[in-house]
Each structure stands twice: as C-alpha cells, then as structure tokens.
Amino acid sequence: MLRTGGWVGVDLFFVLSGFLVSGLIFAEWHKTGSVRVVRFMVRRSFKIIPSLYCLVVVTVVVQHLSGGVVPWKGVAGELLFLQNYYHRLWQHTWSLAVEEHFYTLVALVAAWCLWKRKPWHNGKALSASLLAVCAICLGVRIYNASLHPEFAEYLHLYKTHLRLDTLAFGVLIASYWHRPDSRLPAWAQKHTLPLILAGSLGFLPFFLITRQTHWLMYTAGLTLLALASGALLLGLATMKPGKQWAVAALTFVGRNSYGIYLWHLALPRWLGLIPGLKEGGSLDWWTLTAIYWAGAILLGVISTRLVETPFLALRNRFFQARTA
C-alpha cells in the first residue's frame, strides 16, 4: 500500500503550500492594505533556492567523483526551475518547478491588480478565478490523457499546467480563512472529525489502486486528492493539541520538511552503489526503507541547519516581513 499511494503526499503538500504561502499575502493585505510583491518573491527565494542549489552542487560533485558524466542539461533545468518541462537531475524536484511557476504567476497577477487598483482581494472575483483554474486544469488533464493514452509520470503528473489546481485550491481556502470576519475557522473547528475522516477516505483509493490503472486516476483523481487534502488541512488546523511529544514531533518534521524532501531520493541512489544496500541485495525491502527514512531525515536536518537556517537569518535581517 505504501508503494502504491506514497506519491499522494505531494498533492497534500501542494494544498498546504498554497494555503500557507498565500496566507502570508492575505495577512499582509488585511494588516497593511497593500502587498509588497517583490519583497514576497525575494523572501521566498531565500527559502527555496539555497537548499536546492546545494543539492545540485553536491550531485555534480558526487557524479564527477564516481566517474560518471555530469548531465549539464539537467543542471540547467534544476537551476532555472524547468525540471518538469526540460531536463533534470532528480525525479522529485519537478514539484519545486510547479510551485515556483505558480507563485511567480500569483505575484504577477497581484502586482498587476495593485497597479491597476483592481480589487484582487474581492471574495467573489478571487473565488471565481480560482475555481476557474481548477476546472480548466481538470479539462486540460482529460484532454492530455486522450492525447497520451499510455500513462507516463512525465506526461501526466509533472507539468505545471496540469497541477496548478491543487495549489489554487489551497489559495482558495486561505482566501476565506484570513478574512477578518471569516466563519471558516469556527466552522472547521465544529467539524474537525468529519473533515479528517472525509479527507482520509479521499486518499484511500490511491493506496489500493495504482495510478496507471485507469485514466481517471490521474485526471479526476487529482481533483479528488485536492479536495481530500483541503478537508484534512481544515480538520488538522483546528484539531485541539494532543500530547506534547506528538506536537514536538510534528514541529520537528515541519521545520525540517523541505530539507528532508530535497534529499530523500539522494540516499537511495548513492547508497545503492554499495552491495546489499539496494533492492535485490542481501537486505529486505523493509530494512532498506528504514535505513533510507532515517538517512533522509538526518540529511534533511543537516541541510536545514547548515544551509536553510543561515539563509533565512540573512533574509530576516535584510528583508524583514512587513508588519502593520
């Protein structure tokens, strides 16, 4: 089941990212009456780029030292955030390209609306626009599936124009959540358990059925994942804190999540060069999985401490978050 549905975590992260990142924009607007778009993009760059570029540099060094040919087109794809349309070094970094394209688009739209003095924050107009993005993405996925009946991750899952809806759905939730008179937090708090159950049930089919089984899995199925992720987000956001150790564990994972995600495939590739530490070797799949999970967390923590945290400190020193 883990092998079948492990990939859906990206969709949950997309909705969470859309909710959290756009929430910064909405919060700034409601506090100050405007948004500094350039500052928003610069602050985001300090969060995303240094750790990714560190992974690229280490990958090139390891590739060179191991006697392999450095794929410079892949390096260019990673550095320019074109991993999901061009060449790439790593399979999983396509999601970073989707996010970067989405938030660049959001920044440009926000800047245009502010320049034209358009009421971009208007509830009805914004909601209609985001819902239109979701509907268009679903239609494009269905059309794309008809053009390419044979499933391939690169063709059906990685492209930005096929995945914008999941991030947009997170933004839609944030747009209601951050309104001064919002009733959404109170409503979600009253329905915490049903929201968590509904979200969990929405994910269940993807752990029972492989995604390439039917075209609906990677067309309407992605829409279902967005809805399920949104339900889980609302349910967990309003859930009362439990045990302190559980809160501490979740905080630890959240703080180091970007580093863990970046490096989680590096360890299997590089340790796979060692006899026994690869599938088909002397160790069973569960042992290998435990080794890779522990190693990925360790690498993620190291990346967070040595790269991400210092650059965030620089960001906060020279590009402080705007306050009311």
C-alpha positions as CSV (number, residue, x, y, z in Angstrom):
1,M,0.0,0.0,0.0
2,L,2.9,2.4,0.8
3,R,4.4,1.8,-2.5
4,T,1.1,2.3,-4.3
5,G,0.0,5.5,-2.7
6,G,3.1,7.1,-1.3
7,W,3.2,9.6,-4.2
8,V,0.0,11.4,-3.0
9,G,1.9,13.3,-0.3
10,V,2.9,15.8,-3.0
11,D,-0.7,16.7,-3.5
12,L,-1.2,17.2,0.2
13,F,1.9,19.4,0.3
14,F,0.6,21.5,-2.7
15,V,-2.6,22.3,-0.9
16,L,-0.8,23.1,2.3
17,S,1.8,25.2,0.4
18,G,-0.9,27.2,-1.4
19,F,-2.7,27.7,2.0
20,L,0.4,28.8,3.9
21,V,2.2,30.9,1.3
22,S,-0.8,32.7,0.0
23,G,-1.8,33.2,3.6
24,L,1.2,35.5,4.0
25,I,-0.1,37.6,1.2
26,F,-3.6,37.8,2.5
27,A,-2.4,38.5,6.1
28,E,-0.2,41.4,4.8
29,W,-3.1,42.8,2.8
30,H,-5.5,42.7,5.7
31,K,-2.9,44.3,8.0
32,T,-1.5,47.0,5.8
33,G,-3.9,47.5,2.9
34,S,-1.3,46.5,0.3
35,V,1.2,43.8,-0.7
36,R,4.9,44.2,-1.5
37,V,5.2,41.7,-4.3
38,V,8.9,42.0,-4.9
39,R,9.7,41.5,-1.2
40,F,7.4,38.5,-1.1
41,M,9.3,36.9,-4.0
42,V,12.7,37.7,-2.6
43,R,11.8,36.3,0.8
44,R,10.6,33.1,-0.9
45,S,13.8,32.8,-2.9
46,F,15.8,32.8,0.3
47,K,13.8,29.9,1.5
48,I,13.8,27.7,-1.7
49,I,16.9,28.4,-3.8
50,P,19.9,27.9,-1.5
51,S,19.0,24.4,-0.4
52,L,18.1,23.3,-3.9
53,Y,21.3,24.7,-5.3
54,C,23.3,22.9,-2.6
55,L,21.7,19.6,-3.7
56,V,22.6,20.4,-7.3
57,V,26.3,21.2,-6.4
58,V,26.6,18.0,-4.3
59,T,25.0,15.9,-7.0
60,V,27.5,17.3,-9.6
61,V,30.4,16.6,-7.3
62,V,29.3,13.0,-6.5
63,Q,28.7,12.4,-10.2
64,H,32.1,13.6,-11.1
65,L,33.9,11.7,-8.3
66,S,32.1,8.5,-9.2
67,G,33.4,8.7,-12.7
68,G,30.0,9.5,-14.3
69,V,29.2,12.1,-16.9
70,V,27.7,15.3,-15.5
71,P,24.4,15.9,-17.2
72,W,24.7,19.7,-17.7
73,K,21.3,20.0,-19.3
74,G,19.9,18.5,-16.1
75,V,21.9,21.0,-14.1
76,A,20.4,23.9,-16.2
77,G,16.9,22.5,-15.7
78,E,17.3,22.4,-11.9
79,L,18.9,25.9,-11.6
80,L,16.2,27.5,-13.9
81,F,13.2,25.7,-12.4
82,L,12.4,24.0,-15.6
83,Q,12.7,20.4,-14.2
84,N,9.2,19.5,-15.2
85,Y,9.5,20.6,-18.9
86,Y,13.2,20.3,-19.6
87,H,16.0,18.0,-18.3
88,R,16.5,17.4,-14.6
89,L,18.9,15.7,-12.2
90,W,16.3,14.4,-9.8
91,Q,12.9,12.9,-10.4
92,H,11.2,14.7,-7.4
93,T,12.2,18.3,-8.0
94,W,9.5,18.7,-10.6
95,S,7.2,19.8,-7.7
96,L,9.5,22.7,-6.9
97,A,9.2,23.9,-10.5
98,V,5.4,23.7,-10.3
99,E,5.4,25.8,-7.1
100,E,7.9,28.3,-8.5
101,H,5.8,28.8,-11.6
102,F,2.6,29.1,-9.6
103,Y,3.8,31.7,-7.1
104,T,5.5,33.7,-9.9
105,L,2.1,33.8,-11.6
106,V,0.4,34.8,-8.3
107,A,3.0,37.6,-7.8
108,L,2.5,38.9,-11.3
109,V,-1.3,38.9,-11.0
110,A,-1.2,40.6,-7.6
111,A,1.3,43.2,-8.9
112,W,-1.0,43.9,-11.9
113,C,-4.1,44.2,-9.8
114,L,-2.3,46.6,-7.4
115,W,-1.0,48.7,-10.3
116,K,-4.5,48.9,-11.9
117,R,-6.1,49.3,-8.5
118,K,-8.2,46.2,-9.1
119,P,-9.9,44.7,-6.1
120,W,-7.9,41.4,-6.4
121,H,-8.8,40.5,-2.8
122,N,-12.5,40.7,-3.6
123,G,-14.1,37.5,-2.3
124,K,-16.3,36.7,-5.3
125,A,-13.9,37.6,-8.0
126,L,-11.0,35.8,-6.4
127,S,-13.1,32.7,-5.7
128,A,-14.4,32.6,-9.2
129,S,-10.9,32.9,-10.7
130,L,-9.5,30.1,-8.5
131,L,-12.4,27.8,-9.2
132,A,-12.0,28.5,-12.9
133,V,-8.3,27.5,-12.7
134,C,-9.4,24.2,-11.0
135,A,-12.0,23.5,-13.7
136,I,-9.6,24.4,-16.6
137,C,-6.8,22.2,-15.1
138,L,-9.2,19.2,-14.9
139,G,-10.3,19.7,-18.5
140,V,-6.6,20.0,-19.7
141,R,-5.7,16.8,-17.8
142,I,-8.6,14.9,-19.5
143,Y,-7.6,16.3,-22.9
144,N,-3.9,15.4,-22.2
145,A,-4.9,11.9,-21.3
146,S,-6.8,11.5,-24.6
147,L,-3.7,12.6,-26.4
148,H,-1.4,10.2,-24.5
149,P,-3.4,7.1,-23.5
150,E,-0.3,5.3,-22.2
151,F,0.5,6.6,-18.7
152,A,3.8,8.2,-18.0
153,E,4.6,10.3,-15.0
154,Y,6.4,13.0,-17.0
155,L,3.4,13.4,-19.4
156,H,0.6,13.2,-16.9
157,L,1.8,14.4,-13.5
158,Y,4.8,16.7,-13.8
159,K,3.7,19.6,-16.0
160,T,2.7,22.9,-14.3
161,H,-0.4,23.4,-16.4
162,L,-1.7,20.0,-15.2
163,R,-1.1,20.7,-11.5
164,L,-2.0,24.3,-10.8
165,D,-5.4,23.4,-9.4
166,T,-4.1,21.8,-6.2
167,L,-2.1,24.9,-5.3
168,A,-5.0,27.1,-6.3
169,F,-7.4,25.1,-4.0
170,G,-5.0,25.9,-1.1
171,V,-5.1,29.6,-2.0
172,L,-8.9,29.4,-2.1
173,I,-9.1,28.0,1.4
174,A,-6.6,30.7,2.6
175,S,-8.6,33.5,1.0
176,Y,-11.6,32.6,3.2
177,W,-9.6,31.7,6.3
178,H,-7.8,35.0,6.5
179,R,-10.7,37.3,6.2
180,P,-11.3,39.5,9.3
181,D,-14.9,38.3,9.5
182,S,-14.2,34.7,8.4
183,R,-16.5,32.0,9.8
184,L,-14.4,29.2,8.3
185,P,-12.2,28.6,11.3
186,A,-15.1,28.2,13.6
187,W,-17.0,26.0,11.2
188,A,-14.0,23.8,10.7
189,Q,-13.5,23.5,14.5
190,K,-17.0,22.2,14.8
191,H,-16.5,19.6,12.1
192,T,-12.9,18.6,12.8
193,L,-13.5,14.8,13.0
194,P,-15.8,14.6,9.9
195,L,-13.2,16.7,7.9
196,I,-10.4,14.4,8.9
197,L,-12.4,11.2,8.1
198,A,-13.6,12.6,4.7
199,G,-10.0,13.6,3.8
200,S,-8.7,10.2,4.8
201,L,-11.3,8.4,2.8
202,G,-10.5,10.6,-0.2
203,F,-6.9,9.3,-0.1
204,L,-7.8,5.7,0.4
205,P,-8.4,4.7,-3.3
206,F,-4.9,5.8,-4.2
207,F,-3.4,3.3,-1.7
208,L,-5.5,0.5,-3.2
209,I,-5.3,1.2,-6.9
210,T,-2.1,2.1,-8.8
211,R,-2.3,5.4,-10.6
212,Q,-1.6,4.0,-14.1
213,T,-4.6,1.6,-13.8
214,H,-7.1,4.0,-15.3
215,W,-7.0,7.5,-16.8
216,L,-9.5,8.7,-14.2
217,M,-6.8,8.2,-11.5
218,Y,-4.6,10.9,-13.0
219,T,-7.3,13.3,-14.2
220,A,-10.4,13.5,-11.9
221,G,-8.4,11.6,-9.3
222,L,-6.1,14.6,-8.8
223,T,-9.1,16.8,-8.2
224,L,-10.3,14.3,-5.6
225,L,-6.8,14.5,-4.0
226,A,-7.1,18.3,-3.8
227,L,-10.5,18.1,-2.1
228,A,-9.3,15.4,0.3
229,S,-6.2,17.4,1.1
230,G,-8.3,20.5,1.8
231,A,-10.5,18.6,4.1
232,L,-7.5,17.2,6.0
233,L,-5.9,20.6,6.2
234,L,-9.0,22.2,7.7
235,G,-9.5,19.3,10.1
236,L,-5.9,19.2,11.3
237,A,-5.7,23.0,11.5
238,T,-8.5,23.2,14.0
239,M,-7.8,20.0,16.0
240,K,-7.0,20.6,19.6
241,P,-3.4,19.9,20.6
242,G,-2.8,16.4,21.9
243,K,0.3,15.1,23.6
244,Q,3.2,17.4,23.9
245,W,5.6,14.8,22.4
246,A,3.3,14.5,19.3
247,V,3.2,18.3,18.9
248,A,7.0,18.4,19.2
249,A,7.5,15.6,16.7
250,L,5.2,17.3,14.1
251,T,7.0,20.6,14.7
252,F,10.4,18.9,14.2
253,V,9.2,17.4,10.9
254,G,7.7,20.6,9.7
255,R,10.8,22.6,10.5
256,N,13.0,20.2,8.5
257,S,10.4,19.1,5.9
258,Y,12.0,21.0,2.9
259,G,15.4,19.6,3.6
260,I,14.0,16.1,4.1
261,Y,12.1,16.3,0.8
262,L,15.1,17.5,-1.2
263,W,17.4,14.8,0.0
264,H,15.1,11.8,0.4
265,L,16.0,10.3,-3.0
266,A,19.7,11.1,-2.8
267,L,20.4,8.5,-0.2
268,P,18.8,5.5,-2.1
269,R,20.7,6.5,-5.2
270,W,24.1,6.9,-3.6
271,L,23.8,4.1,-1.1
272,G,22.6,1.9,-3.9
273,L,26.2,1.8,-5.1
274,I,27.1,-0.3,-2.0
275,P,26.4,-4.0,-2.3
276,G,23.5,-5.0,-0.1
277,L,22.1,-1.5,0.2
278,K,19.8,-1.8,-2.9
279,E,16.8,-3.7,-3.9
280,G,17.7,-7.2,-4.8
281,G,20.6,-7.2,-2.4
282,S,21.0,-9.0,0.9
283,L,18.6,-6.7,2.8
284,D,14.9,-6.9,2.6
285,W,12.7,-4.0,1.5
286,W,11.5,-3.1,5.0
287,T,15.1,-2.8,6.3
288,L,16.2,-0.8,3.3
289,T,13.2,1.5,3.8
290,A,14.1,2.1,7.5
291,I,17.7,2.9,6.5
292,Y,16.6,5.3,3.8
293,W,14.0,7.0,6.0
294,A,16.5,7.5,8.9
295,G,19.1,8.7,6.4
296,A,16.8,11.1,4.7
297,I,15.7,12.7,8.0
298,L,19.4,13.0,9.0
299,L,20.3,14.6,5.7
300,G,17.3,16.9,5.8
301,V,18.2,18.1,9.3
302,I,21.8,18.7,8.3
303,S,20.6,20.7,5.2
304,T,18.2,22.7,7.4
305,R,20.9,23.6,9.9
306,L,23.8,24.3,7.6
307,V,22.0,25.9,4.6
308,E,18.4,26.8,5.1
309,T,18.6,28.3,8.6
310,P,21.6,30.7,7.9
311,F,19.9,32.0,4.7
312,L,16.6,32.5,6.5
313,A,18.5,34.5,9.1
314,L,20.0,36.7,6.3
315,R,16.6,37.1,4.8
316,N,15.1,38.2,8.1
317,R,17.9,40.6,8.6
318,F,17.8,42.4,5.2
319,F,14.2,41.7,4.1
320,Q,12.1,41.7,7.2
321,A,8.4,40.6,7.0
322,R,6.2,43.6,6.7
323,T,4.1,44.4,9.8
324,A,1.1,46.6,10.3
